[in-house]
Amino acid sequence: MKKLGQEFSPGMARKSFLNDNADSVEKKGYMKKFTDEDIVDFKNNLSETDIQINDIEEEKKEVVNVFKLKLKPLQTQRQKLLKDLKHKAEFVTEECYKFIDNETRMVEYYNVEGELIETRPANADELQRNIFQDIRKNGTENQ
C-alpha cells in the first residue's frame, strides 16, 4: 500500500503536511482498514455478543415452550368445537339398543332417548329368530 508523510508523527504533524501539500481537501467515504489490535477486539466483542445471544435464545425457547404447553389444551378444545360445529353433532360412545326386524331384514339401533341412530341390513346370523324376538313380536308370552 502506498503511503505519504510517514516521516511525520501520527496526528497534527502528519495532518499539517498532507493539508499543505494536497491540491485540495475533499470529504470522501471509503473503507478504512482495521489494525490487528482492532480485529482482535472485534473478535472478542463478537464472541461475547454470540454468547449473550445464545443465552437469550435459550431463555426464549423455555418461555415459548411454556406458552406452547398453555396453548395446546386450548387448541385441542378449539379443534373439537370447530369439528362439532361443522357437523352439528359430536361423536359419543354409549349404550345403544339393537332391534332386528325379520320382516324388513333390517337392524335398527336406538339411543337411551329412544332415537333411531343407525339402520343397516341384517346379516344372516342376525336373522335367526330367538325366543326374545318371538315374545317381542307377540307382545307377551301366552300364559
LINPE-V891863 format. One record per residue. N is the residue number from 1. RES is the residue in one letter. SS is DSSP state (H for helix, E for strand, L for the rest). PSI is psi as a letter, one per 30 degrees, with the letter a starting at -180 (* if undefined). OMEGA is omega in radians with two decimals (none if undefined). Layout:
{{N	RES	SS	PSI	OMEGA} {N	RES	SS	PSI	OMEGA}}
This chain:
{{1	M	L	k	-3.13} {2	K	L	k	-3.10} {3	K	L	k	3.08} {4	L	L	k	3.00} {5	G	L	g	-3.11} {6	Q	L	f	3.12} {7	E	L	f	3.10} {8	F	L	l	-3.14} {9	S	L	k	3.13} {10	P	L	k	3.12} {11	G	L	b	-3.01} {12	M	H	e	-3.10} {13	A	H	e	3.14} {14	R	H	e	3.14} {15	K	H	e	3.12} {16	S	H	e	3.12} {17	F	H	e	-3.11} {18	L	H	e	-3.13} {19	N	H	e	-3.11} {20	D	H	f	-3.03} {21	N	H	f	-3.12} {22	A	L	l	3.07} {23	D	L	e	3.06} {24	S	L	l	3.09} {25	V	L	k	-3.10} {26	E	L	k	3.01} {27	K	L	k	-3.09} {28	K	L	k	3.07} {29	G	L	k	3.12} {30	Y	L	l	3.09} {31	M	L	j	-3.12} {32	K	L	k	-3.12} {33	K	L	k	3.07} {34	F	L	l	3.03} {35	T	L	l	3.11} {36	D	H	e	3.11} {37	E	H	e	3.11} {38	D	H	e	-3.12} {39	I	H	e	3.10} {40	V	H	e	3.12} {41	D	H	e	3.13} {42	F	H	e	3.12} {43	K	H	e	3.10} {44	N	H	e	3.12} {45	N	H	e	3.11} {46	L	H	e	3.12} {47	S	H	e	3.12} {48	E	H	e	3.12} {49	T	H	e	3.11} {50	D	H	e	3.12} {51	I	H	e	3.12} {52	Q	H	e	3.13} {53	I	H	e	3.14} {54	N	H	e	3.12} {55	D	H	e	-3.14} {56	I	H	e	3.13} {57	E	H	e	3.08} {58	E	H	e	3.10} {59	E	H	e	3.13} {60	K	H	e	3.12} {61	K	H	e	3.14} {62	E	H	e	-3.13} {63	V	H	e	3.13} {64	V	H	e	3.12} {65	N	H	e	3.08} {66	V	H	e	3.13} {67	F	H	e	3.11} {68	K	H	e	3.12} {69	L	H	e	3.10} {70	K	H	e	-3.08} {71	L	H	e	-3.00} {72	K	H	e	-3.14} {73	P	H	e	3.12} {74	L	H	e	3.12} {75	Q	H	e	3.10} {76	T	H	e	3.11} {77	Q	H	e	3.14} {78	R	H	e	3.14} {79	Q	H	e	3.13} {80	K	H	e	3.14} {81	L	H	e	3.12} {82	L	H	e	3.13} {83	K	H	e	3.14} {84	D	H	e	3.10} {85	L	H	e	-3.13} {86	K	H	e	-3.09} {87	H	H	f	-3.10} {88	K	L	h	3.13} {89	A	L	l	3.05} {90	E	L	l	3.13} {91	F	L	k	3.10} {92	V	L	l	3.03} {93	T	L	j	-3.13} {94	E	L	l	3.13} {95	E	L	k	3.11} {96	C	L	l	-3.02} {97	Y	E	k	-3.04} {98	K	E	k	3.08} {99	F	E	k	3.13} {100	I	E	k	3.11} {101	D	E	j	-3.10} {102	N	L	f	-3.13} {103	E	L	e	-3.13} {104	T	L	f	-3.12} {105	R	L	h	-3.12} {106	M	E	l	3.03} {107	V	E	k	3.13} {108	E	E	k	3.09} {109	Y	E	k	3.12} {110	Y	E	k	3.06} {111	N	L	a	-3.07} {112	V	L	f	3.08} {113	E	L	f	-3.14} {114	G	L	g	-3.14} {115	E	L	k	3.07} {116	L	E	k	-3.11} {117	I	E	f	-3.14} {118	E	E	k	3.04} {119	T	E	k	3.11} {120	R	E	l	3.06} {121	P	E	k	3.11} {122	A	L	k	3.06} {123	N	L	l	-2.96} {124	A	H	e	-3.09} {125	D	H	f	3.09} {126	E	H	f	-3.08} {127	L	H	f	3.07} {128	Q	L	k	-3.05} {129	R	L	k	3.01} {130	N	L	l	-3.05} {131	I	H	e	-3.12} {132	F	H	e	3.10} {133	Q	H	e	3.11} {134	D	H	e	3.13} {135	I	H	e	-3.13} {136	R	H	e	-3.12} {137	K	H	e	-3.10} {138	N	H	f	-3.14} {139	G	L	e	3.09} {140	T	L	l	3.08} {141	E	L	k	3.08} {142	N	L	k	-3.10} {143	Q	L	*	none}}
